[in-house]
Amino acid sequence: MKKLLFVASILLASSFSFAQNARVALPKQFVVRAPIAPIDGSFEDYKSYSVKLNINQGFKDAFQFFKLPYNEEILTQRCGLGGLKFQDSGDFKIVYTLERFELLNSGNLDYLIQTTYQNAPAYYIGLQSSLKIMDKAGKTIFTRYHIPSIKMYVTDRENKFDSFAYDIVSRDYANLLSEFSSYYLYTPNNDYKLFTLTKGRKSKSTFNVDEFNQSTQVFTVLLDVERKNWAGMFGEAQKYWKSLAEYTDPEDEDLQKDVRFISNYNLAISSLLINKMDEFETYLPQIKKYDRTFLGMAQNYGNVQDAQKLVKYFIDANKDAMKVEPIQAEPVLSAQQSGPNAFKYYELENSSVTDEDGNTYAGNVRLFFDFPEIEDLRSRQSSSGFSQLMNQIGSEKTSVWIYMEGEKKPKRTNLKKLSTFKDSSGKQYNIGRVASGGLSLFVTNQTNNKHYAIFDELKKSEKLSLNKEYFPLTSFAFKRPTEDSYTSLPSYAGRRKTLRTYFADCPTIVENVGKGLYDKNDAETNTKLFNDYMAACGK
């Protein structure tokens, strides 16, 4: 479902605009969620929200490190609920807590970190957060948690740390919110244009421009009107626009074309917003015909088509939508995850590692986060830059130091060179490469999420194994003996697609995936998936 959200940002990235010589003022925007009804309609009548931010001191300290002022108002403006109105006592009450934020660039570390990447600023940031949403009565209806994790972020050279930091936290907020907004609210959440018609100074037309512009104000009050009344509200305006769809004005041909375009545009968008897609399509030829052009290209027609594609995408995607568990259990963190060095390293006492040559080293094992997942937030990337990023994927370089008794210096190696790990109880874990099956909310950015990891093998057969990542992440993964990599399972976006692809050899599993039997990404559900596969196709 997260995929639905970031497709919106891709398809509607460019704006509807007129050439500067048009008789139309630069258009304003209005934002609305429509026309696809939510999968769960419990809160369809909610129109507003409030946001409370609880920001960790570490975030503010990072600003001080760069001698920059911290302004929480800027962050609050970036943490919203698109398509609804912000009010101090809104219907939805959102509480976002940034529990931990650590900028490793500002600290003393036992290892070197990159402060630049391809001549662009790079920041190592550890983050932990949570989100809670309450209804009108103050009852908690939705919770999500971001367990402690660290990434290396790359940003544009001209982007100062303050703007970058606000962006990182608002992205985290959006990720935690995404399942709620895509499951409980109307979709998609789009920006549309509100055109204002003007006459030229020398125009002799008697056309009533004020009356025309007043008709378009119907779009600005949508958030104040019950959705069931939208069609009736648009009724009179649509009658008016239809009467002007082929308006003729011998006194001002430019005005005539603008009236025709805006009328057909308003008819199309109003039809789309109330899910009358057949009517919407009837206005597309006229929009294309009367749209202003620049260098021979229509400026608005393509964008209107994109809006149509986006709605169709949501219609199709909702057919395969997964059930959301609104209240996520608060995760129980390990001693390493909750410790003061959680973003720097894990230290495991009385443990051992074995390398690919069969050599075993015992002592206190320290697993570093010196090569974490990279997220490239640059707005412009060269093809060579993209290739280099992909070549440096993952934590295969993750340093591993073993402090052995009697040795002054630790034995230094990395995950890629190791085959197994044993903890203090003697339990053995496997080490291997992960090919992530997950999706990032912001797909326009390149994310290196393939890595080497330590795995706890939960179930094993001759055809398949089920594993839980022990370090550096906590995801579940499947692996066949013939495969070089572990396939990590997404928790939400892309999960069904990943399962269908991975288990394409088993029709029973593919059918069950469509029924939603494996939508949860927990030990119980993944164990059932393993057992069902073995029963149906494991012989």
URRASUL-V166937 format. One record per helix or strand of 2 or more residues. SS is the DSSP state (H for helix, E for strand). FROM is the first residue (numbers start at 1). TO is the last residue. Records with the same first field share a line. If there is no record, write none. Layout:
SS: FROM-TO, FROM-TO
This chain:
H: 2-11, 57-65, 72-78, 104-106, 161-184, 209-224, 227-243, 253-273, 277-290, 301-318, 335-338, 383-391, 415-417, 495-502, 507-514, 523-537
E: 24-36, 48-55, 85-86, 92-103, 116-117, 120-134, 140-154, 187-197, 293-294, 297-298, 345-355, 360-368, 373-376, 399-403, 411-414, 418-422, 428-436, 446-448, 451-460, 465-471, 476-479, 485-488
